[in-house]
Structure formats: structure tokens, C-alpha cells
Amino acid sequence: MSMAPFLSVYRFSAKIVRRSKRTKVFIAVSVLPVILAVVLQINRLASPGRGLDGLAVFSNVVMGFCLQFLVLLLSLFFGTSITADEVDNKTLTYPATRPVSKTAFILGKYAASVSFLLVLVLTSTVVSFLILMADRLSYGAAWAFLGKSLAALGFGTICYTALFTLAGTFLKKSILFGLFFCFGWENVVQYFPGTTQKFTIMHYLKSLLPGMEAGVGGTEGTGLLKFLLFRQEPTPVVTAVITLVILTAVFAGLACWVFSRKEYLFDE
Amino acid sequence: MIPGGLAVRADKLGKWYGNVLGLSDVSIEIRPGITGLLGPNGAGKSTFMKLITGQLRPSIGTVTIDNQPVWNNPEIFRRVGFCPEQDAFYEDTTGREFLSGLLGLSGYSAAEVRDRSDRALAFVGLEDAADRLIRGYSRGMRQRLKISQAIAHEPDILILDEPLNGLDPLSKRKVIKLIKDYRTEGRTVLVSSHVLPEIEALTQSIVLVHQGKILAEGDIHYIRDLIDAHPHVVAVKTGDGRGLAAKFVGEADVLSVRFDETEGTVLFETRNRDRFFERLTRLAADEGLDVEEITSPDDNLQSVFDYLVGK
């Protein structure tokens, strides 16, 4: 496949993604961890000795909000909209009557959404980290934790967006499916004992984070959401990365395959 | 590229939406020049246009452009421009961004995109509004923008679904001229409409579509003859209905005269509408006939089609 059609779809879609009203709403949502970090840091500085350790708070923000809520929500709404918006708004006619393959169209739109979401999620996470660790920026382990958190969030965004792109290509109510999947499957089954938890994407994402059993850097997992850190059978990091890459490729490939074969009818 | 010479060909083309018939057994060749696709709303015009622009897959039969299948063949769209009927846009982009984005998808360089979008926007008179969000465009501006995206890459085949909808008279004239210029250059243009005079202003060659089938195709005069053979009802509102009726009952082409007391109108059924109007105008001018209103209740395509299919 030539890169030129992919890049032209990417550029056009990136502009549309940046401009949409949905984007403005989700930018506001993605700022929430930063606001949370500011509040917690003020609280910590106001009562020294009583507040939580900055890194422990950050790990809870990453686990409890960014990974298990923000990434899921953003991927769901942006992934499903890749096809659904074009069909619902009846704009699919325009790209469908251009010399661009359907594969290039889906991949270009997917890449535009993912790159925007990565900027949103990773920026919010880094800013939260800098606020919460403002007094301990020289602590090396904290930076290592940040790096691994960004990797988990990045892989989560890429993989979930691919899954929801696929859902959007063939399901009429893809948002409903996505909500059930995110909050009824991923957020529940990941806590099942044994190998059942490996049927969730979240399991592999959590496997990328360090010190799940014992907390990080001496924080011993004392965060408010400690129960979320429980992990019964972690997958080795390399295996987790390979699994996530394969899942992403399969979801994106299937999305292209379905989109190339399906005809989309507009509601008249 | 030397334009022209491309033909759109449909062979036993059919399309069903589940159990609903969209198009049935359509075999037609659309050659260079202008072809008008005429039919009432819901006749199957848009289905046909979506099939020949690869947006729908035929349920049966084939559709080709330049002997190449259309479905899943994006390369063909380097030479095809399509203006859809639906009023759909990426609302949060500006007119220029919309056009530039679509030209980018056609594979042009940044400089070419700029040049072509400027020219297309100027042609449809949107250069002053080019940097405003489409969300704020009027209906006429949106229609002009749709046309600009169809012509910006100077296609050899131009497919326009109800292109004159919502246009002001000046814009209509410009678009009609553009379409005629395309014909002069040897390109292929297919225009659909449910308004007969719009098609008449564009071309002599028309295809009548009704209930998913081609009812008739050929020269406009042939279609006109079919229509003229159809008795027309003309309603005339006047203060002296009976006096007016008396002047027409002797005419051979007037088939019946009725009075609508509640509306104060006289309803004439005539086989020759043009001659009827000519006589009515003469009477009004010469004898000072008091005519308040003239309407043609059945002067629409639906009644013509109903007549042609023998309802």
C-alpha cells in the first residue's frame, strides 16, 4: 500500500478530530487527573506528614483513573466514531468517491485518532506526575514508574482504539457494546482468579506496570485504590507487549477487512 | 489528460435493500454529453447514482466506468466527480479546509491543492466565505460547496444528484453553464432531478426512472410528446368563471370544464396545455379578462409518471 493516500487521510482526519465538539468535551475530561493532582498536592503541602506519598498518589491516579477509565472512555468514543460518524453524518460519500482505498481510509483515520489521544492522555499523565512529584523529581525510580505508566497507557490507547474501530465498522450500536465491554467485562474479569483474567486487554496493560504486588519505591501499595493493584498471575512484560501488538494488528486488520466489504446505508 | 470518451455502463443492474426494491434490471449506457436522470422522489435515481459511484454494491448485474468495475475500485475516482444529494458536511471545518482535504485525498501536491481549491471556490462564488466554518453556511452556499468539491479535480465524468436544489437563480445559471461547458469539452455528465424544467434547461437526452425501473429513455421531445398526450388540469381563479368557461367549451383540445364553487375556480382539462395558455393569455389581454390566479394541480412529474404507467 502506498503511504500517500494514508497520509492524506491522516492529515484531513487529524484536522476534523481536532475541530470536533466531542474533542473539546474529552479534552476537559482528560484534564481531570491534572486537577486531581493539583488538589492532592495542595492538600499534601497544607498538612505535611499526614498526606500520602506523591508517587503512591500518582500510581493510584494512573491505575484508577487514567488506565481504567480515561483510556477506555477516550478509545471507545474516538474508535467507534471513525466509521459511525461518517455514516451518521452521511459524509462517507466524500472519501468513498475519492481515489483512496478503504484500507488507507480506515488506517489513516485510526492513526489520526490514536495520535491525538496519545497526546491527550500522555500529556495529562506527565503533567500530573510533575505536579505530584514536584518535591521529589530527583527520585530515579519514580521516573522509571512514569516511563512504564506511559507505556501502559500508550499501548492501552492503541489497542482499545483498534478494537473499537473494529466494533464501529460492523455494529450499529457500537457505543453500547463498548460500554458493556469496558465497564462490564474489562473492569470485572481482570480481577477473576486463575487464567480467566488473561481474557482481558487490561490484564496485559497492568502487566507492564512495575511492582504491582508490592507497590513502588517503598510505597508498598498504600494508595486508596490498593485493591486495584492486586494481580494474581502477571504475564511477563515481553509476552504482554507481544500480545498487545498482535491484538492491535488483528483488530485493525479486521476493521479494514470489514470496512472494505460492507456497504453502508444512510438513514433516509 | 485528454478528457472525455468515458462511458458509464450498467448491465441488468439491480439493487434490493432487504426486501425493498431499490433498482431493478437496469441496462443503460451513458455516453459523453449530458444525460438527465428524471424521476419523482423515491424513484431510484439516488440508488442508481450510488451504484455507479461505488457506494453501493449491486445485488445483481454489473456497473462499469470505462469498462472497469466500480465497486472497490478507488482508482476510477481520479476521473469521476460526484455531487451527492444529501446536505452532509464536516461541519467544523471551513469551506477551504473541506475542499483542500478532499483534494488531498485525490493525491494532489500542497501547491496543486491550494490552486485547485482557490479556483473551485471562486467558480462557485465562495471565495469570501472560504475561511468560515461550514456550520454557518446558508443552504445555497452549502449546495455550491458540494458542487465545488465535485469539479475541483476536473473530472472526465461528472455525476450530479439534484445539483440545482437550493441554488439562487444566478448560481443556477452558472452551474448550468458549467455542465454545458463539460459537454462541449467532450466529457460525460449525468444529472438527476425531479424537476422537468431543470433537466430541460440542460439536455435533450433524458432517462425516466420510476419505481426502480427505467420507464423511458431518449430525446426530450419524445418525453414531451408523452407528457403532452397526458390531459392536463388547469385551474383558473376568476370573478367570472362561467363567462370564461363559455369561451373554452368550443375548443377541440378542451376535454372537460368543472366549477369549484368553494375556491371560485374553473378547472379545465386539456390535451394541449400550451395552446390553452396561449388562448387564455390572449383573452386576458384583448378582453380584459379578470384572472386572479392560474395553477396546474397535476403539473408535476408524479402525475406524468402515473399517467405513463397507466394508473
Interface residues (C-beta under 8 A of the other chain):
Chain A: A4 P5 S8 V9 R11 F12 K15 I16 R19 S20 K21 N89 K90 T91 L92 T93 Y94 P95 A96 T97 R98 P99 V100 S101 K102 S260 E263 Y264 L265 F266
Chain B: Y17 T53 G54 Q55 L56 R57 N72 P74 E75 I76 F77 R78 V80 F82 P84 Q86 A88 F89 Y90 E91 D92 T93 E97 G101 L102 G104 L105 S106 G107 Q149
